[in-house]
């Protein structure tokens, strides 16, 4: 999964770079295709790869998590 995201990122970067460097009439199509691949394919693959083993409840502001943060803040006295 990591390599798929990297490959898609490199492909989109190559398409965007080729679109900027080529003097053809289709340069805008290459740039647009590169941006589309980046945001429609590479970013979701990367996001899934980074979040697949994490619990979303650890990142939500629930009462229990707020109490844990307050307890940690009291332990760090100056």
C-alpha positions as CSV (number, residue, x, y, z in Angstrom):
1,X,0.0,0.0,0.0
2,X,2.9,2.3,0.8
3,X,4.5,1.7,-2.6
4,X,1.2,2.2,-4.4
5,X,0.8,5.6,-2.8
6,X,4.4,6.5,-3.6
7,X,4.0,5.3,-7.2
8,X,0.8,7.3,-7.7
9,X,2.5,10.4,-6.3
10,X,5.5,10.0,-8.6
11,X,3.2,9.5,-11.6
12,X,1.2,12.6,-10.8
13,X,4.3,14.6,-10.2
14,X,5.7,13.4,-13.6
15,X,2.5,14.3,-15.4
16,X,2.4,17.8,-13.9
17,X,6.1,18.4,-14.6
18,X,5.7,17.1,-18.2
19,X,2.7,19.4,-18.7
20,X,4.7,22.4,-17.6
21,X,7.8,21.6,-19.6
22,X,6.2,20.5,-22.9
23,X,5.2,23.1,-25.5
24,X,2.4,21.1,-26.9
25,X,-1.3,22.0,-27.0
26,X,-2.2,19.2,-24.6
27,X,0.0,20.6,-21.7
28,X,-3.1,21.6,-19.7
29,X,-4.5,18.1,-20.0
30,X,-1.3,16.6,-18.6
31,X,-1.3,19.1,-15.7
32,X,-5.0,18.4,-15.0
33,X,-4.5,14.7,-15.1
34,X,-1.6,14.9,-12.7
35,X,-3.7,16.9,-10.3
36,X,-6.6,14.5,-10.6
37,X,-4.4,11.5,-10.0
38,X,-2.9,13.2,-7.0
39,X,-6.1,14.2,-5.2
40,X,-8.4,11.4,-6.4
41,X,-6.0,8.4,-6.1
42,X,-2.7,9.2,-4.3
43,X,-4.2,11.1,-1.4
44,X,-6.8,8.5,-0.5
45,X,-4.3,5.7,-0.7
46,X,-1.9,7.6,1.5
47,X,-4.6,8.5,4.0
48,X,-5.7,4.9,4.2
49,X,-2.2,3.6,4.6
50,X,-1.5,6.0,7.5
51,X,-4.8,5.4,9.4
52,X,-5.5,1.7,8.9
53,X,-4.2,0.6,12.3
54,X,-5.3,3.5,14.4
55,X,-8.4,3.8,16.5
56,X,-10.4,6.9,15.7
57,X,-11.7,7.2,19.3
58,X,-8.2,8.1,20.5
59,X,-8.4,11.3,18.4
60,X,-12.0,12.4,19.4
61,X,-12.7,14.9,22.1
62,X,-14.8,12.8,24.4
63,X,-15.3,13.4,28.1
64,X,-12.8,10.7,29.0
65,X,-10.1,12.1,26.7
66,X,-10.7,15.6,28.0
67,X,-10.2,14.3,31.6
68,X,-7.0,12.6,30.6
69,X,-5.7,15.8,29.0
70,X,-6.6,17.8,32.1
71,X,-4.9,15.3,34.3
72,X,-1.7,15.5,32.2
73,X,-1.8,19.3,32.4
74,X,-1.9,19.2,36.2
75,X,1.1,16.9,36.3
76,X,3.2,19.4,34.3
77,X,3.6,22.1,36.9
78,X,6.3,24.7,36.5
